[in-house]
Amino acid sequence: MLAWLSRSVLPVATIVAAIIVIWYAAAIPMNSMRTYMMAPDDAEISFSELVSDTWSQKKPQLPLPHQIVREVKKQATFSWIWKEKRRGYKRSLIYHTWVTLSSTLLGFGLGLVLGVSLSLAIVYSRVMDLSVMPWVITSQTIPIIAIAPMIIVIMAPMGLTGLMPKGVISMYLSYFPIVIGMTKGLRSSDPILEDQMKTWSATAFQTFLLLRLPSALPYLFPAMKISLAAALVGAVVAELPSGARAGLGARLLVFSYRSETIPMWANLVSAAILAGLLVVSFGMLERALNRRLGFRTAGEVSS
Amino acid sequence: MSVVTAEGLSLTFPGDVQALKDVNLSVEAGEFVSFIGPSGCGKTTFLRVVADLEKPTGGEVRVTGLSPEEARMQRAYGYVFQQPGLLPWRTVEGNIRLPLALMGQDKHVMAERVASVLKMVELDGFGTKYPWQLSGGMQQRASIARALAFDAELLLMDEPFGALDEIVRDRLNDQLLDLWRTTQKTVLFVTHSIPEAVYLSTKIVVMSPRPGRVAKVINNPLPPDRPLEVRESTEFLAVAAEVRNTLREGMD
């Protein structure tokens, strides 16, 4: 237990502590301009007054961890999830996180389907191999923020509004790592095993199912993790131009207009926590599946 | 009956690399034929042609009276590669079951076959292990068990013990000899090692490189029952010397 603590908790705790120290230190000069602006011209400001003011402003340039934590705690209540509104917006962070999560998951699911289908086409068709890959890469050089409004405008006349266009925008980012990882994975099967399957006169489909697909999984899983994070970014960006009134992205935009930095940061932190939870829970799923498939995992030693 | 025949067999790879030139050979049922020669002599290529993993550019090959492709479709041979080639996500049993499942065999037959071939290669009790839990020698034995599983008459082995140390190799040679005697299979065996070739074979095909061709076919007069000590006998050493001399001539 003690060994585990010192091995895995201590390094992380050290880094976190260092970040917090730097954060509080940096807040003093960054927020001090406001302190001096608000003070009367002839006022003498001592260092302790400066510190206490810069650490407790209502709209600081750099909100402090304790302010963000307090704001997250205040907003992340279940009691007002569906009810209470403030200036026309629902207030609960949990509600907005759920809205963003739902378009993230939709975007991730669409991206997974599109990415896997494209990589299958690329691997099994030479024409697709030569023609699709450059477009896939080009698609990622166009900023998502430029594409997003167009997707909304194109989809609206088809009666697709709300969740669907947000999912598609999120998919635009999330399919890319899947295509790259899966294509590489499907091509990674051991040539000896390919020959082996041929000596048993296995059909192309049997070779795919029994050899190529399992060989691709170790490439697909890390790609899916990147894709999940990308899907979240896509979902947040999708909420900016869509006139959405819900979701972390929409809230971020509203608070930034009002320069309410503390709620903005609370939203950012929520997005980060959401991304972290998604990736960690996916990692657990991956480990369980690897174990089920008998892949060797770190820490286990051959006899 | 001839199990494998080659007449005027040639294979030129793109880029004008002549891997095989005018190979004539006939292997009878129940023979253990070793192919030996320096790298680039085409011994592995010959085996791959028999297995229909390469197409010849000239001449004719018959495998159990059929074309190589027909023979492959009928699963007329088992092939053991240089590396064990086990699927890492399947247990030993799962790996052995794979070719049987592709052939659509039913569960009871599969379980029976798996148990019997595991016993043959002395791996009983290791069926539920994953490949990475086994030593290199055990992995190669599992691979041989898999090639034996569907009971093809012909066994093609491409330097199966090449990556193993000498102690393990001697032991596996001994086991392979036993297996061959009890199952009466026809074996084509590629090797780099003269003692291995002489110890195992009824016939040794010495090949020479550039272009790959058969330099000499040496019949092995040793009796089928060969204890490890046979390697010190004068007969054994005489055959080994003949193989060595032929190899040397081929290099000039």
Interface residues (C-beta under 8 A of the other chain):
Chain A: D190 I192 L193 D195 Q196 K198 T199 W200 S201 A202 Q206 L210 L211 P214 L293 G294 F295 R296 S302 S303
Chain B: A51 D52 L53 R72 M73 R75 Y77 G78 Y79 F81 Q82 Q83 G85 L87 P88 W89 R90 T91 L98 P99 L102 M103 Y130 W132 Q133 L134 S135
